[in-house]
C-alpha cells in the first residue's frame, strides 16, 4: 500500500511516501506564505532536487508536493491515484484519542476543539487534512497523535496540584508529546535486547531542539516530562522547561511584559539559547564550550544535569530500568551529551563504554554500554514517519 505521510507546520510541510515499509520519496517545503518557498524533494537513490515557488498557503503547498511525486522526471508515481492513503501527524488529541484513528467529520471536530490548547500546532495539522480532502477526496486519511502514546499515564502522573475544577472544566493536565517517537524507539529497544516489550522497563530520551523523556513500563508510557504544553520538562533549544511558576509573574512585573511577550520569552528566547547567549544549536555550543566559553559550557551542564535528574526519578517511579534509550537529533548524534548525562550513574547500574559511545557511526542503532552494565545504554535513530505510515496502513486495511 502506498501511503503519503504529512507533517504540516505553520510555515513548512515535511512529507514521506512509503510503499509498505519501503520509503520511495521524502521532502520538505519551507517558507510557506511567501514567493520564495523552497521545495527540497528527494527520490530514494537519487540526488535531492531543490526548487523555489510562490506558495501562499498549505493547500497550494501540498498540490506542489503531489505534482512533484507524479512528475515524469523527478517523481515516483504514475498518477495521484496511486496514493492509497494519507497519514497526518497531529500534535494534540487531548483525552479524546488514545490511538491513531480514521479521520471522520466527528474526529475533525474533536481535533478542532484542541486548537485552544495547541494553537501553534493543530491549525497547520488541520490545514493539511483540509487540503487532502479537497485534492484527494476519495483517499482515506488517518490522524496519528503526538499525545496518544501518553494516554496510558496514571492519574497521579498527569494531574497538576491545582484546584480540580480546572481539570474538570478546562482539561488542564499533563499530556506529553513526542509520543510517536517514544513508542517507536521503545519497541526497537525491545528488539535489540531480544526481550518482549511487556517484560521491560525503559527510559526513552527524545532529544532535539524540543526534548522530552518518557518512562515506558511494559510498553506503556507511565510518565513523561512535557506537560499541558511542550514548554514543561527539560530545558530545550529555546524553551525554558521546568521553572518556578512565580518567575514569569515576577519578570512580567519587573519588565512590564504582557502575556504574549512572556509567552515568547519562555518559548523562543530561553533554554540553552537563553543561558548561552550564543545559539540553540548544540553543535555550536559544544564547539564554543571546547574553546572555553563559560556560558556555552553552563548551558550544556544545565541541560544534561536536568536530564540526569529525570532519569533518576523515572528509575524510582518504575522501581528500576532495563535500558536508557537516546534518540532525536541530539540524542543520536551528540556523544558529548550522552557522556555527560550518564556519567557517575554506576550506582544505578549504568555503565557507559566511552569508546563505543565516541565510535558509534551516525545513523546506526548501537549498544554503547559496558558488558557489565545492568542497565543498557542504547542509541536508536527514531522514525516517526514510519510509525505514521504503519498505523495508516493498518487502520485502512481494517476498515
Secondary structure, 3 states (H helix, E strand, C coil): CEEEEEEECCCCEEEEEEECCEEEEEEEEECCCEEEEEEEEEECCCCCEEEEEEECCHHHHHHHHHHHHHCCCCCCCCCHHHCCEEEEEECCCCCCCCCCEECCHHHHHHHHHHHHHCCCCHHHHHHHHHHHHHHCCCCEEEEEECCHHHHHCCHHHHCCCCCCHHHHHHCCCCCCCCHHHHHHHHHHHHHHHCCCHHHCEEEEEECCCCCEEEEEECCEEEEECCCCCCCCCCCCCCCCCCCCHHHHHHHHHHHCCCHHHHHHHHHHCCHHHHHHCCCCCHHHHHHHHHCCCHHHHHHHHHHHHHHHHHHHHHHHHHCCCCEEEEEHHHHHHCHHHHHHHHCCCHHHCECECHHHHHHCCCCCCEECECCCCCEEEEECCCCHHHHHHHHHHHHHHHC
